[in-house]
């Protein structure tokens, strides 16, 4: 679809989308007017990602190093940025914008574009529509800049360069007078790259009106066709694509029955029919279902929901159908069931796999299927698994997570190093003190009423406490760990604390 003269386009720009979203979730209690910024790690440096107005008034700007920002503004409040959450929030705003017109698309990572041709009169005119949009976002605590013009390029320029200068946060171009509305705006409003903008300013072409009045041939030879392509698109001389965002696929099917059913076998047959259609749709989109919900509507209009959670993405009807059998057999059909609805409420990408005559190892899939079958009886959250943790601290070297969330990942290189966690004992227990002196493993010591003699000791491996974490178990400071083999056959993991000289046993090798 193209926009041009005779159409009206709105550009909705959210200049502080990320920071507004973060403050909506967790407001600064008692510090509403404090400088606030989100930080993002870029090129091994923490930089400002998005700021509120108070932070900008302190002279801070996007891309600034976080350490420099704290030096300029010690009272700066900050949080880590979440780009994925910001994109999901923009999806929510896209659904909000659909109330004004059916033609809504995305404009970068912080804006929307709306084709409101023929829809403004439903809200009392263009100005009334924009005012309503501003009021709605102001009530939600989100800053919004609006630009309205005949073309997408002109609407973008007004939203980014003119709307912020107005008290209402919006700028309108009268139909057919685009050049007049854009004339005083800088050439950067044409969405040109920074190098081209600087070169045009050195030539004295600082605004769009002066650029439009200049001879085209010399400028086209120097800057190429992209310069006047953007100008003509903004003025409506050339078309520009205006595509609405595609609707996300909906993974749900419904089966309405001509006569009510009440037998479990009939419900199972209907569920199988729905599963075949749903799994075919999942395969087309290369997705797999992690959560399913089967809804049975009875004749008395009561609905029965049968949720199903899977340990891995699946789209095989023959494998999923038996998992519904337990729930279906316990259903009270009443006077009969006249409608079945099956929906995949949570999906995950699942690429197609090439078939081969070579026998492959499906042990992980079989384990996930076992977890799914057990989870339908006792709940997936009650099946837990130990997973390695990214730390050198022995007490924190593992976490206990639900087996569904604890997908096994390859160990990092440092975890497989000679002194990494993979070389540590399988049995780690709370530290047990032993009687010994000196900073070398004792030749003879007593542990758990056993008299032991050291044959060989390997070490030390020095582990320092993580100063950024609070842990009362590390109040002794540094630890020097040793692998000790005894004459009696015990292989122990000992450590020595230099700050407070003492020896402890914390683990035993198999």
N, C-alpha and C positions, 0 to 999 in steps of 0.2 A: 504494500500500500504506500502511496506517495502523498505528501502534503504539498500544498501550493496555494495560490490565490483562490479565495472563495472558501477556504477552510480555516478553522480556528484551533490553535494548538496551545496547550498549557504545559509549561515545564515546572515541575515541583522539585525544588532543590532543598535538601536537608543538610545545611552546612555543618551541623554538629550532631550528626546521626549517632555516632558511636558513643560520645559522651552523654548525650541525652538519654540513650537507652540504658547506659550504666547507672546514671543517677535516678532513673525511674525505678530500677530494681533495688538499689541501695542508696537512698538519699544520704547526704552529709548532715547528720543530726546536729543542729545547732551551728552549722557552718555553711548555711545555704549560699552565702555570698563569697565563700572562700575560693581561691584559684584551684581548679581541678583539671587534671589531664590524664589521658590513657597513654600507656607506654607500650612500645612494641620493639622487640629485638631485631635489629637490622644490621647486617655486616658486623656481627659481634659487638654491637653497641646498642644500648638502650636509648631509644629516641621517642620524642613526643609524637603520638599518633593522632590524637584529637583533643581539643581544648575547649573549655567553656569561655564565656565572655570575660569573666574576671581574670582568667589566666592570660588572655590576650591583652588586657589592659596593663598587665605587668610587663609587657614587652616580649612575651613568649610566643613561639610560633611552631607550626608543624615541622617535623624533621629535625628539631633542635635536640642536641644531646641532653639526656636527662640529668646528668651531673651538672652541666652548665645551667640548666633550668633551675635546679635546686640552689645553685650559687646566686642566681639573680633573684629567686623568689623562695626563701627558706620555708615559707608557710604553704607551699604547694602540696595539695593532696593528690595522690595518684593511685591508679590501679592498672593491672595488666589488661591490654586490649584483647578482645575476642572477635576477630574478623568473621569467623563462622557464625557466631551469634548475631553479628550485625547484618550479615546477609539474610539470615532467617527473619530478622526484624523488618528488613526491607520487603521481604515477601509478605509479611503481615500488612505493611502499609500499602502494598499493591492491592490486597483484597479490600482495604479501606477505600482506596481510590475508585474501585469499581462501582461504588454507589453513585458517582457523578457521571460516569459514561462507561460504556462497555469496551472502549478501545484504549487500554492502558498498557504501556510498555516500560521497560527499565531504561534508565539513562545513567550509565555508569554504576558505581557502587553506592551512590548517595542521592539518587534522584529518580524521578518518574516522569514520563511524558504521557499526556492525555490528549486525545483528539476529541474535543467537545463539540464539534460541529453538530448542530441540531439538538443539543442537550441543555444548553444554557438557559433556555426559556423555562425549563422545568424548575429552576431554582430562582426565578425572578430576574434573570439577566446575568451577564458575565460578571459584573462587579459583585452582585449578590452571591454568585457561586463562589468566587474567590474569597469573599469575606467569610462565608460559611466554612470553607476549607481552613482558613487561618484560625477561626474560632475553635474549630474542632482540634487542631493540633496544639493550640495554645493551652486548651484545657488539659491536654495530655502531657504538657511539659516538653513539647518538641518544637524546636525552632524551624520555621518554614519560610522559604523565599519563593514567590510565584512570579512567573513571567507569562504573558498572554500575547500572542501575535498570530500572523497568518502562516508562519513557517516554523519548523522545529528549531532551526538555527537562530532565528530572531527571538523566539521564546526562551531559548537557552541563554542568550546574551542578556536579555532583560532580567532573568532570574538571578544570574550570577554577578551582574555588574550594576544593575539599576535598582533592583528590589531592596537591597540592603540599605540603600540611601534614603528610602522612604519610611515613614513612621508605620505605615500599614504592612510593610514587608511584601509589597506586590507592585508590579509595573505592567501597564497595558499599552499595547500599540493599537491605534485605531485601524480598522480594516482598510487595506489599500494604502496605508501611509507608513509602511515599514521603515523605509529609509529615514524618514523624519524622526521616528522614534529611536533609531539606532545611531543617528549621525554623530552625536556627542560621545558615544561610548568609545573606549580605546580599541585598537585593532586586535588586542588579545581576546576580545569578546567574540571573535570569529572562530574560536577554537583552533588557533594556529600554534605551531610549536614555538618554544621560547626563542630559538635562534632567529626565526623569521621575524618575530615581534621586535626583537632588539634591532635588527637590520632596518626594518621599516621606520622605527623611531629615529634612527640616525639619519634617515633620509628626510625627516620632518613630517612623515605620515603618521600622526599620532592617534587620529580617530578615524572612524569608519567613513564619515562624510568626505574627508580629504582623500582617502584611498579610493572611494567610488568615483571621485572627480578627476583622478589622475589618469594619464594615458596608460593603456593596458599593455601595449606591445613591449616597452622597455622593462616593465616590472615582470611580465610573464617570462621574458628571456632570462631574467636574473633569478627569479624565485620559482619558476616552474608553474605548471597548471594548478597545483593545489591551492595557491593563494586565491585566485579568482573563482575556483570551484566553491570554496567556503563562502565567499562574498555572494556569489549568485544563488547559492542555496539559502542563505539568510534572507536575501531580498526576494526570493520566490522565482528567480529567473530559471533555475534548474531544480528538478525534483530531488527530494531526499527521502529515503526509506523511513517509514514510520510503522514498525511492526509491533503488534501487541504481544505481550508475553504469553507463551503457550500455557494452557491449563495443564497442571500436573496430572498424570494418569491416575484414575481411580480404580482401585483393585477391590471391587465388590460386585456381587451378582445376587439376583433375587429370583425365586421360583414361586409363583402363585399357583395354587392347586385348584382344580375345578371342584373337587370334593375333599372334605377334611379327611386326614389320616390319623391313626393313633398307634399303629404298630411300630416297634423299634426298627424292624426290617425295612418298612416303608420310609421312615425318616432317614435311615442309613442310605437307602437307594437315592433319595433326593439329595442328600449331602454329597454323595459320589458324583452325581450329575453336575452339581455346582462346583465341586473341586476340579473336575476336568476342564470346565470353562475358565475358572480362575487361574489354574496352573498354566493353561495355554496363554493367557494374557500375561502372566508373569514371565513366561519364557520369551514372549515377543519383546518385552521391555528389558530382558536380561536381569531380572530381579528375582529374589527369593524371599519367602515369607518367614518372619520370625515370630509374629503374633497373628493369630486368627481368631475370629469371633463368629460363631454360628448362632443366629437369632431365629427362634421358632415362635411364630405368632399363632396363638390359639384362636378358636372361634369366638371366645368371650373377650377378644382384643388384648388379652394379657400376653406379654412377651417374655420368653425365657432365653437368657443369654448363656452360651456355652463357650467361654474363652479357652484358648489353647496357646501355650507358649512353647516355642521350639528352641532347642539348644544350638541349632545351626540353621542357616537359611535353607529352605526346602521348597521344591515345586513339583514333587512327584506325588500324584494323587494316590497311588497304591501304598506309599509309605505314610501319608498323612491320615488317610481314612481310618485305619485301626485306632489311631490316637483319640478319635472322637467317640469310640464305642462305649467307653466307660461313662461319659457324660450323657450320651443319648439313651443308654439303658436306664438311667435314673430319672429321666424326664417324666413329669406328670402331664400327659396330653390332655387331660380334662375331657371336653366334648369333641376334641379333635384339633388338629393343626392344619391351617389352610395356607400358610406361607412360610417359606424358608429363605433366609438371607445369610450369605457368607461373605465376610469382608476380611481382607488382610490389613490389619491396623498398623503393622510395623513391617517394613520391607527393607531389604539390604541388597546392594548390587551382587549379582551372582552370574559371572560370565559362563558362557557355554564351554563345555569341555569336549575335546576331540576324542572320539572313541578309538580304541586300539586293541589289537589282539594280545598285547603284552599285559600280563597280570600286574595290576597296580596295588599299592598298599592302601587300603581303606580303613586302617585301624582307627584313625582319628574320627572318621565319619561314624564308624560303629560305636565308638565311645560316646559321641554326641547323641546318637540315637538312643543309647542306653540311658543317658542323662535325661533325655526328653521323656522316655517312658516312665522313669522313676519320678520325674517332675510332675507328671500328670496325676500322681497319687499323693505325693507329699509336698509338692511345690518346688519350683526350680530354685527359689532363693534359699531353700534348706539344704541344697547340695552345694558344698563349698570345696575349694581347691586352694592349695598353697602355691603361690607364684613368687618368683624372685623379685626383689626390690632393688632399685638403682641406688645403692649405698654401700659403703665399706663397713658400716657399723654392724657388728654381728647381731645385735638385738633387733635391728631393723632390716635384716637381710631377706626377709620374706613378709608376705602379706596374705591374709586369708580373705578370699573374695568368692562370691557366687561363681559356680563353675561356668555359667553362661557368659559372665563378663570376663572371666579369667582365661581368655584365649591365649594359648601358649605362643610366645614369641621367641625368635632366636636370641640366644644370649649375646650381649654386647662383648666386644673384644676385651675390655678390661675385666669382665667377669670370668673370662676363660684364661686370663693370664696366670703364670705360675703361682703368684701370691693372691690371686683373685678369689671371689667367693666359691668358685667351682672346686678349689683345692681345699676348702675348709671341711671340718668334720660334719658328718651327717647328724650327729647328736650334739646339740648345743643346749646347755642348761644354765640356770643362774650361777653366777660366779661363786666358787667355794674356796675359802682361804686355806692355805697350807703354811706350815712353819718352814721358813727358809730365809736366807740373808744373801746380800750381794745382788748384783745385776745380771748374773749368769744363772741358768737353770741349776737347781741344787742336785748334787750327786745322789743324795738319799733324802727321801721325804716320805711323809705319811699322808695318805688320802683315803677317806672312807674306811679307816681302820686297817688299811693295807700298807705294809712297809714296801716301798718301791725304790729301785735303784736305776738311775739314768744310764742308758747305754749310748744314746746318740741324741743330739739336740740340733734342730735346724731353725735358724732365725738370726736376728729378730725381724719381725714385720711390725713397723710402728704405725699405729692408727691414732689419729688425732680426733678429738670430739668435733662434731659439726656445730660451729659457733652460732649458726643461724637457726638452730633448733634447740628447744628447751627439753632437756632430758636429765633428770636428777640422778640417773644411773651413771652418768659420766662426770660426776663432781670430782673424781680423782685426777682428771686431766688426761695426759698421754698414756698410752698402753703399748708395751712391747710384747708381741705374741711370739711364742716358740712352739714348735712341734717336737714333742719329747717322746722317744721310744724307751721303754723300760725293760729291764732284764726279765721281769715277770710276764711280759707279753702285752702289757697295756700301752696303747699309743694315745697320748693325751695332748690337749691344747692348753698351754699355760700362758699367762701374761704377767708382766711386771709393771708396776706403776712407779715411775721415777720420782714424781712429786711427793708422794707418800709411800715410801719404800715398803712394798708388800707383794706377795705372790698369790696367784689365784689359778684354779682350774675351771675352765669354762666349757670344754668339749672333749669328746672322745672319738677317735677315728675307728672305723670298723676294722 
